[in-house]
Amino acid sequence: MTTRRRSRFSVGSRRGQAAIEVGLMLPWIAIAFIGVLNFGFCAYGLIATQNAARTIAVWGSATHTNAQNISSQASLTTICNYALAELQYAPNVGTSVNSCTGSSPISVSATYNASGADLLPTLTVSVTYTVSLMPIPGISPSSLAITRTVQLPVRN
């Protein structure tokens, strides 16, 4: 009868080896996961900001025929409401943000140009959304400002 001699490096050390490998890979997996989340936040922010600018520009070009109309307080409130409606599901907006002033992550500007492209009046809308990210020290910032601008001719 033969007996196998157990090595002191056989079974017990493999469990320890797996724990060490997990410990070495866990920070890299966490960084990759945070990076994927940040990329998703930025991608959604880009799409929502572009949609907000386009929606405001379409509304403004259809309803405003001069610079006085677009700069009125009622128009600016409506423009802000359109931007908030488009960005309501963005990461740091939600229902807590109800204006485009102060410390809001959203800012909107609309300018009327009487002689734009082809000497036709145009409306230029610019929407800036500041998305909050999960910062990775030395790799990614804590926030990113996304600005989208849309220019449309004004209907007379």
Residue pairs with C-beta under 8 A, 6 or more apart in sequence:
31 136
31 139
34 134
34 136
34 140
35 136
35 139
35 140
37 134
38 133
38 134
38 140
41 91
41 131
41 132
41 133
42 131
42 133
42 144
42 146
44 89
44 90
44 91
45 90
45 91
45 129
45 131
45 144
45 146
46 146
46 148
48 86
48 87
48 89
48 90
48 129
49 87
49 127
49 128
49 129
49 146
49 147
49 148
50 148
50 150
51 86
52 82
52 83
52 86
52 87
52 108
52 127
52 129
52 148
53 125
53 126
53 127
53 148
53 149
53 150
54 150
55 82
55 85
55 86
56 79
56 82
56 83
56 108
56 110
56 125
56 127
56 150
57 123
57 124
57 125
57 150
57 151
57 152
58 152
59 78
59 79
59 82
60 70
60 75
60 79
60 110
60 123
60 125
60 152
60 154
61 122
61 123
61 152
61 153
61 154
61 155
62 155
63 69
64 70
64 75
64 112
64 123
64 154
65 121
65 154
65 155
65 156
66 112
67 111
67 112
67 114
69 75
69 112
70 110
70 111
70 112
70 123
71 112
75 110
76 108
76 110
79 100
79 108
79 110
79 125
80 99
80 100
80 106
80 108
83 100
83 106
83 108
83 127
84 93
84 97
84 98
84 100
84 106
87 93
87 106
87 129
88 94
88 95
90 105
90 129
90 131
91 131
91 132
92 105
92 130
92 131
92 132
93 105
93 106
93 129
97 104
97 105
97 106
100 106
100 107
100 108
105 129
105 130
105 131
105 132
106 127
106 128
106 129
106 130
107 127
107 128
108 125
108 126
108 127
108 128
109 125
109 126
110 123
110 124
110 125
110 126
111 123
111 124
112 121
112 122
112 123
112 154
113 121
113 122
113 123
113 124
114 121
115 121
116 122
116 124
116 151
116 153
117 151
117 153
118 153
120 153
120 154
121 153
121 154
121 156
122 151
122 152
122 153
122 154
123 151
123 152
123 153
123 154
124 149
124 150
124 151
125 149
125 150
125 151
126 147
126 148
126 149
127 147
127 148
127 149
128 145
128 146
128 147
129 145
129 146
129 147
130 143
130 144
130 145
130 146
131 143
131 144
131 146
132 142
132 143
133 140
133 141
133 142
133 143
133 144
134 140
135 141
135 142
